[in-house]
Each structure stands twice: as structure tokens, then as C-alpha cells.
Amino acid sequence: MARLVAAYAELSTRRPYSVAFASCTFKGMLADAFSQRVVEGRSEQDWKRTGVFAFYGGWYCGWFQHALYNVGYASLFGVETTLYNAARKVAFDSAFHIPLVCFRVCFPVYYAYKHVLYDGDGWRAGLERYKGEAADMCRRYYTVWVPANMLVFTVVPVPLRIGFIATTSFGWLTAASFFTHQH
């Protein structure tokens, strides 16, 4: 296992965007497959849906988050892994990135998408449901991601950050799938 992690870190150092995209594409595929088969109990895989999740995972969770966390935040706050510097990054992330990107774009799009493709009652119904559940989703999001990002910015080495985020995100997506499929 140590060799695999070392090889991943080495490759991530040489090709950070490619590894981030590939890691999170794979994570998106796995998370959606798990959600479809285990959480939803489907007998057949919807590959179109899996492809959308895979691409979203690669682009947003992989490429964009590498650019944001490993490049952008390093430019804004430096690369020190002190508790103080990590707290500044997490506070900035929690105050700007999460409310503006996740709560205003990612979550509403997910709810609309789910209600069009799976619930069959249209995107407006999805957005209405999101309005009703947004506060709970936000609370759950911060409960998971504030501590996870503190670890990312203090103890997780840069080449392993996106892999760590992808692993945490797999659990987050599974939980989010469970909560958003409850009625």
C-alpha cells in the first residue's frame, strides 16, 4: 500500500491536473455506481448518469479543486501548513467558495438533475426541494468538509490532497445520495 501511495504522489507531482482529473473521474464513477446499486437498489447501471457524474467529478472535484486548493490558495495564503494558515484557508473557503459555488450552483444543479431524471417531477420541483433542505445540506457539508479541509491544509502532503479529497468525497457523495433520496 505504501508503494501505491508513493507512486500516486510521484505521478501527482509530475502531472497534477491529469492525476486530479483521473482520480476524481474514477471516484465519480464509483460513487455513482455505489449509489445506484447499493443506495437505490437498482439492478441495472444507468451509464449515461454515471458518465455525467464521472465528468463532473473529474472537472470540478479534480481539476478545479486542484487549481483552487493547491494553486490558488497557495498563491493567496502561502504554502505553510501551520494551524493558523490552515484556518485562514478553511475560513476563506467556507465563506466564499462553498457558499458561492457549492450552495448556489452545485447543489441546486444536482437537485434539479435528480428531479428531472429520476423523480420525474421536473427541475422546478428539485429546486423547491433544495430550498427546503438547503439548511440541512449546508450543516452536513460544513460538518464534514471543515475538519477534512483542516487535515488537507495541515497534514496531507500536496501530491496526496486531491486523492484524500476524492476519498472523503466518496463518503460525502454516498451520504448526500442517501439524504437526497429520502422522502
C-alpha positions as CSV (number, residue, x, y, z in Angstrom):
1,M,0.0,0.0,0.0
2,A,2.8,2.4,0.8
3,R,4.3,1.8,-2.6
4,L,1.0,2.6,-4.3
5,V,0.6,5.8,-2.3
6,A,4.2,6.8,-3.1
7,A,3.7,6.1,-6.8
8,Y,0.4,8.1,-6.8
9,A,2.2,11.1,-5.0
10,E,5.1,10.9,-7.6
11,L,2.7,10.9,-10.6
12,S,0.6,13.7,-9.0
13,T,3.7,15.8,-8.5
14,R,4.7,15.4,-12.2
15,R,1.2,15.7,-13.7
16,P,-1.1,17.3,-11.0
17,Y,-4.0,18.2,-13.2
18,S,-4.1,14.9,-15.1
19,V,-3.9,12.9,-11.9
20,A,-6.6,15.1,-10.2
21,F,-8.9,14.7,-13.2
22,A,-8.4,10.9,-13.4
23,S,-8.7,10.3,-9.7
24,C,-11.9,12.2,-9.4
25,T,-13.4,10.9,-12.6
26,F,-12.8,7.4,-11.2
27,K,-14.3,8.5,-7.8
28,G,-17.3,9.9,-9.5
29,M,-17.9,6.6,-11.4
30,L,-17.5,4.6,-8.2
31,A,-19.7,6.8,-6.1
32,D,-22.5,6.8,-8.7
33,A,-22.3,3.1,-9.2
34,F,-22.4,2.5,-5.4
35,S,-25.3,4.9,-5.1
36,Q,-27.3,3.3,-8.0
37,R,-26.6,-0.3,-6.9
38,V,-26.5,-0.1,-3.1
39,V,-28.3,3.0,-2.0
40,E,-31.1,2.9,-4.7
41,G,-31.1,-0.8,-5.1
42,R,-31.1,-0.7,-8.9
43,S,-30.4,-3.9,-10.8
44,E,-29.0,-2.2,-13.9
45,Q,-26.4,0.6,-14.1
46,D,-27.5,3.8,-15.8
47,W,-24.3,4.5,-17.7
48,K,-25.3,7.9,-19.0
49,R,-25.9,9.1,-15.4
50,T,-22.5,7.5,-14.4
51,G,-20.8,9.3,-17.3
52,V,-22.2,12.7,-16.1
53,F,-21.1,12.1,-12.5
54,A,-17.6,10.9,-13.8
55,F,-17.1,14.0,-15.9
56,Y,-18.4,16.3,-13.1
57,G,-16.1,14.5,-10.7
58,G,-13.1,14.9,-12.9
59,W,-13.7,18.5,-13.9
60,Y,-15.0,20.1,-10.6
61,C,-13.7,17.8,-7.9
62,G,-10.4,17.0,-9.6
63,W,-9.2,19.8,-12.0
64,F,-10.9,22.8,-10.4
65,Q,-10.2,21.8,-6.8
66,H,-6.5,21.2,-7.6
67,A,-6.4,24.7,-9.2
68,L,-8.2,26.2,-6.2
69,Y,-6.7,24.3,-3.2
70,N,-3.2,23.6,-4.4
71,V,-2.5,26.6,-6.7
72,G,-4.9,29.4,-5.8
73,Y,-4.9,29.1,-2.1
74,A,-1.1,28.7,-2.1
75,S,-0.9,32.0,-4.0
76,L,-3.3,33.7,-1.6
77,F,-2.1,32.3,1.7
78,G,1.2,30.7,1.1
79,V,2.2,27.0,1.4
80,E,2.8,26.9,5.2
81,T,0.9,24.0,6.9
82,T,0.5,25.7,10.3
83,L,-2.8,25.5,12.1
84,Y,-3.1,29.3,11.7
85,N,-2.6,29.2,7.9
86,A,-4.9,26.2,7.5
87,A,-7.6,28.0,9.5
88,R,-7.3,31.0,7.2
89,K,-7.7,28.8,4.1
90,V,-10.7,26.9,5.5
91,A,-12.3,30.2,6.7
92,F,-11.9,31.7,3.2
93,D,-13.2,28.5,1.6
94,S,-16.1,28.3,4.0
95,A,-17.0,32.0,3.5
96,F,-16.6,32.3,-0.3
97,H,-16.0,29.2,-2.3
98,I,-18.6,27.0,-0.6
99,P,-21.5,29.5,-0.4
100,L,-20.9,30.9,-3.9
101,V,-20.1,27.7,-5.8
102,C,-21.5,24.7,-3.9
103,F,-24.6,26.2,-2.3
104,R,-25.6,28.4,-5.3
105,V,-24.5,26.2,-8.2
106,C,-23.5,22.6,-7.4
107,F,-26.3,21.5,-5.0
108,P,-29.1,23.2,-6.9
109,V,-28.0,21.7,-10.2
110,Y,-27.8,18.2,-8.5
111,Y,-31.3,18.6,-7.1
112,A,-32.7,19.8,-10.4
113,Y,-30.9,17.0,-12.3
114,K,-32.2,14.3,-9.9
115,H,-35.8,15.5,-10.1
116,V,-35.7,15.6,-13.9
117,L,-34.1,12.2,-14.5
118,Y,-35.2,10.1,-11.5
119,D,-38.2,11.6,-9.7
120,G,-39.8,12.8,-13.0
121,D,-41.4,15.9,-11.5
122,G,-39.1,18.4,-13.2
123,W,-36.3,20.8,-12.3
124,R,-38.5,23.3,-10.5
125,A,-39.6,20.6,-8.1
126,G,-35.9,19.8,-7.5
127,L,-35.1,23.5,-6.8
128,E,-38.1,23.7,-4.4
129,R,-36.9,20.6,-2.6
130,Y,-33.4,22.1,-2.4
131,K,-34.8,25.3,-0.8
132,G,-36.5,23.2,1.9
133,E,-33.4,21.0,2.5
134,A,-30.6,23.6,1.9
135,A,-30.0,24.4,5.6
136,D,-29.6,20.8,6.5
137,M,-27.3,20.1,3.5
138,C,-25.2,23.1,4.4
139,R,-24.9,22.0,8.0
140,R,-23.9,18.5,6.9
141,Y,-21.5,19.9,4.4
142,Y,-19.7,22.0,6.9
143,T,-19.7,19.2,9.4
144,V,-17.7,17.0,7.0
145,W,-15.6,19.4,5.0
146,V,-14.3,21.9,7.6
147,P,-12.5,19.2,9.5
148,A,-11.5,17.4,6.3
149,N,-10.0,20.6,4.9
150,M,-8.2,21.3,8.1
151,L,-6.5,18.0,7.6
152,V,-5.9,18.8,3.9
153,F,-4.1,22.1,4.7
154,T,-2.1,20.8,7.8
155,V,-1.1,17.2,7.4
156,V,-1.9,15.9,3.9
157,P,1.0,16.4,1.5
158,V,0.2,18.4,-1.6
159,P,0.6,15.5,-4.0
160,L,-1.9,13.5,-1.9
161,R,-4.5,16.2,-1.3
162,I,-6.8,15.5,-4.3
163,G,-6.7,11.8,-3.5
164,F,-7.6,12.5,0.1
165,I,-10.4,14.9,-1.0
166,A,-11.6,12.2,-3.5
167,T,-11.7,9.6,-0.8
168,T,-13.6,11.9,1.6
169,S,-15.8,13.0,-1.2
170,F,-16.8,9.4,-1.9
171,G,-18.2,9.1,1.6
172,W,-19.8,12.6,1.3
173,L,-21.5,11.7,-2.0
174,T,-22.8,8.4,-0.7
175,A,-24.2,10.2,2.4
176,A,-25.6,13.0,0.2
177,S,-27.2,10.5,-2.1
178,F,-28.8,8.8,0.9
179,F,-30.2,12.0,2.3
180,T,-31.4,13.3,-1.1
181,H,-33.2,10.0,-1.9
182,Q,-35.1,10.0,1.4
183,H,-38.7,11.2,1.1
